[in-house]
Amino acid sequence: MLPQPPDSRRRHPARPLDSARLEELALAYVARFATSRAKLEGYLARKLRERGWEGEGEPPVAALAERFVAAGYIDDAAYARARAGSLLRRGYGQARVAQALGAAGIGEDIRAQVRPGEGARRRAALAMVRKRRFGPFGAGPADRPAREKQIAAMLRAGHALDSARELVDAASVEAAEHWAAQTGEDE
C-alpha cells in the first residue's frame, strides 16, 4: 500500500464548473487538439459529469461549440480531411476511415466528401502490406493459415476483400506496386 500524502498535500476535489471555467476548458482543448464539434461537446459533457455545474441554468455546451465553429476554431471538414489522410497513409482502408470519422461525430455529407478514391484506397492497402510484411513483402511465401490471417488483418483494417487477396497473393513486390499504381481514376 502506498503511503498517503500529508493532509496539507492532499488534492481537493476540483471545483464545479461555471460558464467562464467551461469556456477556458474548451479553449484549452481546441488549442491542444485537432477536433470536431462532436468531440468537443463530448469532452465538455465528460468534464461536467466529473466536476458538476454551478452556473445559471443548463450548461451552454452546444452554444459554446457553435461559437467555436463560427470563430473558425473548429472545422469538421478540415478535421475529416486530415484524419482520413492520416489513416490512409498509415494503411487503413475506407471502412476504417469511415468508422473513425463517424466515431468523431462527422456527418455523412462530410464523410462522403472525403471518401478516398480508388487510387488512394490502393495506396493505403499497399502501405499496409508493406508495413506489416504481408504477401510479397514477407520473408517467404505464406502457408494457407498465414495467408488467411493476413487477409483477415486487412479486412479488419477496412480494406476490400478483392484488394486484400490481390496484394497478399501478389507474385512480387513489383507486381504489388504495379497493382497499386495502375488505376486511372483518383480522388
C-alpha positions, -999 to 999 in steps of 0.1 A, spaced: 0 0 0 13 34 -9 17 59 19 -8 87 19 5 123 15 2 146 45 -31 164 48 -16 197 36 -7 180 2 -39 162 -4 -57 173 -35 -90 189 -30 -118 179 -54 -120 202 -84 -145 230 -81 -177 227 -101 -177 245 -135 -193 278 -143 -195 295 -178 -161 310 -176 -143 278 -165 -162 258 -191 -150 282 -218 -115 280 -205 -116 242 -207 -130 244 -243 -103 269 -254 -75 248 -239 -89 217 -256 -92 231 -291 -58 248 -287 -42 215 -279 -60 190 -302 -74 190 -337 -110 181 -330 -145 180 -343 -176 197 -329 -190 165 -316 -157 156 -299 -156 190 -282 -191 186 -270 -183 151 -257 -153 164 -238 -172 192 -222 -200 168 -212 -175 145 -196 -159 174 -176 -194 184 -165 -201 149 -153 -168 148 -134 -169 182 -118 -205 193 -118 -222 226 -128 -227 256 -106 -236 281 -133 -270 295 -140 -294 273 -160 -282 245 -182 -245 243 -193 -241 261 -226 -222 232 -243 -239 234 -277 -238 272 -278 -201 272 -269 -193 247 -296 -214 267 -321 -194 298 -312 -161 280 -318 -173 267 -352 -183 303 -361 -150 316 -350 -131 290 -370 -116 272 -341 -133 240 -352 -138 229 -388 -153 195 -392 -144 193 -429 -107 201 -423 -106 177 -394 -121 150 -416 -97 156 -444 -67 155 -420 -79 124 -401 -88 105 -433 -54 113 -449 -36 102 -418 -54 69 -416 -49 62 -453 -12 69 -450 -9 45 -421 -25 18 -442 -61 18 -431 -89 12 -456 -120 30 -465 -143 12 -440 -120 21 -410 -117 57 -422 -155 60 -423 -158 43 -389 -132 67 -373 -149 97 -388 -183 85 -377 -170 80 -341 -157 116 -342 -192 128 -350 -185 138 -386 -217 139 -406 -224 117 -436 -222 146 -460 -186 154 -450 -176 118 -449 -188 114 -485 -167 144 -495 -135 129 -480 -142 93 -491 -110 81 -507 -109 73 -544 -97 40 -559 -61 52 -562 -60 63 -525 -76 30 -514 -50 10 -534 -21 30 -520 -34 25 -484 -37 -12 -490 -1 -13 -503 11 7 -473 -4 -18 -450 11 -49 -467 44 -32 -468 43 -21 -432 30 -55 -419 52 -75 -443 24 -94 -458 24 -112 -492 55 -104 -513 69 -81 -486 73 -111 -462 103 -133 -456 89 -160 -479 57 -175 -493 30 -177 -466 12 -210 -460 -26 -212 -461 -32 -203 -424 -8 -174 -425 -23 -162 -458 -58 -163 -442 -46 -144 -412 -30 -117 -434 -63 -113 -454 -83 -112 -422 -60 -84 -408 -65 -64 -440 -103 -68 -437 -102 -56 -401 -82 -26 -412 -110 -17 -436 -98 -29 -469 -120 -47 -495 -116 -85 -499 -105 -82 -535 -78 -57 -526 -66 -79 -497 -64 -110 -519 -47 -92 -547 -19 -79 -525 -14 -109 -503 -13 -132 -534 9 -108 -555 38 -127 -571 64 -100 -563 69 -66 -548 69 -50 -583 35 -67 -591 20 -53 -559 33 -18 -566 21 -21 -602 -14 -31 -590 -15 -1 -566 -4 23 -594 -25 11 -623 -58 28 -615 -68 56 -639 -92 72 -615 -80 91 -584 -95 112 -557 
